[in-house]
Amino acid sequence: MNLEIFNLLGNETKNFVSSFVNELAKALDKGNNMNIGVVYGLDNEKITLLNPENGKEEDIYIYTTENELEKLHNHGIYENIYKMNKLDFYNLYSGQKVQLNGDKCELYNGEIDIKSDDAWYKLDDLYGVLRDNENTNFVVQKITDDKIYLTHENGSGSIYTYKELYPDFNVGDIVKRVNGKYIK
């Protein structure tokens, strides 16, 4: 639409078209933000993603139920919130790739294009730690209503996983991390 025709339109139509164009621009701009990221940190519902294109970290919040969304809102969190399948969320681990689609966070199995040195260095460090932890023994230290807390067999480090994934684990069990999962 050229400017002369646009100026002939009534104010109501102009406002409608302007509003539509602005909303479209926002949607396209949001689409230009990180779409695929690498899980770089996990802290309950807060996930830190690493953008492979520029090496920047971005915190997002995950919910799996409407009740969890309400809790986030009650804590004043209204932005960067994404819904995820509960089982996928419970199985998230550092180094895994996810894709943000609208208001959803989904596992991503495709290739990523690492475009910055900063991203290369951070991912190299992350995957190095993950390699070091593979086939490592962990001791179940504590079990709560929803989480299992583990430490390295040598006593260093502390991580958690979800009780729902490993209901047969008991305090004192020695488990091994294999392919991102824990086995007795």
C-alpha positions in Angstrom: 0.0 0.0 0.0 1.5 3.3 -1.0 1.4 6.4 1.3 -1.1 8.3 -0.8 -3.7 5.6 -0.5 -3.0 5.1 3.2 -3.6 8.8 3.8 -7.0 8.6 2.1 -8.2 6.0 4.7 -10.2 7.0 7.7 -8.5 7.3 11.1 -10.1 4.0 12.4 -8.7 2.1 9.4 -5.3 3.8 9.8 -5.2 2.9 13.4 -6.2 -0.7 12.7 -3.5 -1.1 9.9 -0.8 0.6 12.1 -1.7 -1.6 15.1 -1.5 -4.7 12.9 1.8 -3.7 11.4 3.2 -3.0 14.8 2.1 -6.3 16.2 3.5 -8.1 13.2 6.8 -6.3 13.6 6.9 -7.3 17.3 6.2 -10.9 16.4 8.9 -10.9 13.7 11.3 -9.3 16.1 10.6 -11.9 18.8 11.2 -14.5 16.2 14.7 -13.1 15.6 15.6 -13.6 19.3 17.1 -16.9 20.3 15.0 -19.7 18.8 17.4 -22.6 19.6 19.5 -22.7 22.6 21.7 -25.0 24.6 20.8 -25.7 28.2 23.7 -24.1 30.1 22.3 -24.0 33.6 19.4 -25.6 35.6 17.9 -24.1 38.8 14.4 -25.6 39.4 12.1 -23.8 36.9 14.8 -21.3 35.8 16.8 -22.5 32.8 19.8 -20.7 31.5 20.1 -21.1 27.7 23.3 -20.3 25.7 22.7 -18.7 22.3 25.0 -20.6 19.9 25.0 -17.6 17.5 26.4 -15.0 19.9 27.4 -16.8 23.1 25.0 -14.8 25.3 23.1 -16.4 28.1 19.4 -16.0 28.6 17.3 -17.1 31.6 13.9 -18.5 30.8 11.3 -20.1 33.1 9.6 -23.4 32.5 6.2 -24.5 33.7 4.4 -27.8 33.1 1.0 -27.0 34.7 -1.2 -24.0 35.1 -0.5 -24.1 38.9 3.2 -23.7 38.2 2.5 -20.8 35.9 0.4 -19.2 38.6 3.3 -19.6 41.1 5.7 -17.9 38.7 3.2 -15.0 38.3 2.9 -14.8 42.1 6.7 -14.4 42.3 6.4 -11.4 39.8 7.7 -13.4 36.8 5.8 -12.6 33.6 8.3 -12.7 30.9 10.4 -15.4 29.3 8.0 -18.1 30.4 7.5 -21.2 28.3 5.4 -24.3 28.7 7.1 -27.7 28.4 6.1 -31.3 28.5 6.6 -32.5 32.1 8.7 -35.6 31.2 10.9 -33.6 28.8 11.4 -31.0 31.5 12.3 -33.6 34.2 14.8 -35.1 31.7 16.5 -31.8 30.8 20.2 -31.8 31.3 23.0 -29.3 30.7 24.2 -29.4 27.1 20.8 -30.4 25.7 19.3 -28.4 22.9 15.9 -26.8 23.1 13.8 -24.8 20.7 11.5 -21.9 21.7 8.3 -21.9 19.7 6.0 -19.1 20.7 5.2 -19.9 24.3 6.5 -23.4 24.2 9.9 -24.9 24.9 10.6 -28.2 23.1 13.5 -30.6 22.8 15.6 -30.0 19.7 17.5 -32.8 18.0 18.9 -30.9 15.0 22.2 -29.4 14.3 23.2 -26.0 15.8 25.3 -23.4 14.1 27.9 -22.0 16.5 28.8 -18.6 15.1 30.8 -16.9 17.9 34.1 -17.7 19.7 32.4 -17.0 23.0 29.8 -19.7 22.3 32.6 -22.1 21.2 34.5 -21.6 24.4 31.5 -21.9 26.7 30.2 -25.0 25.0 33.7 -26.6 25.0 33.9 -26.1 28.7 30.3 -27.4 29.3 30.8 -30.5 27.2 34.1 -31.2 28.9 32.5 -31.3 32.3 29.7 -33.5 30.9 32.3 -35.9 29.5 34.0 -36.0 32.8 30.8 -36.9 34.6 29.8 -39.6 32.2 30.1 -43.1 33.7 30.8 -41.5 37.1 29.4 -42.9 40.3 27.1 -40.7 42.4 25.7 -41.2 45.9 22.1 -40.5 46.8 22.4 -38.0 49.7 18.9 -36.9 50.3 15.4 -37.5 49.0 12.6 -35.0 49.3 9.0 -35.1 48.1 10.0 -34.3 44.5 13.8 -34.4 44.2 16.8 -36.7 44.7 20.0 -35.0 45.7 23.3 -36.6 44.5 27.0 -36.0 45.1 30.0 -37.4 43.3 31.2 -40.6 45.0 34.3 -38.7 46.1 32.1 -36.2 47.9 32.5 -33.3 45.5 29.7 -31.4 43.8 26.0 -31.6 44.3 23.2 -32.0 41.8 19.6 -33.0 41.8 17.2 -35.0 39.7 13.5 -35.6 40.0 12.1 -38.4 42.2 9.4 -39.2 39.7 12.1 -40.4 37.3 13.8 -42.6 39.8 11.2 -43.7 42.4 13.3 -46.8 43.5 16.3 -44.8 44.6 17.1 -44.7 48.3 19.5 -42.6 50.4 22.9 -44.2 50.3 22.5 -45.9 46.9 25.4 -45.6 44.5 24.2 -44.8 41.0 26.1 -44.3 37.7 25.4 -41.6 35.2 25.1 -43.1 31.7 24.0 -41.1 28.7 22.5 -38.4 30.9 20.5 -40.9 33.0 21.2 -42.5 36.4 21.2 -46.3 36.8 21.6 -48.4 39.9 
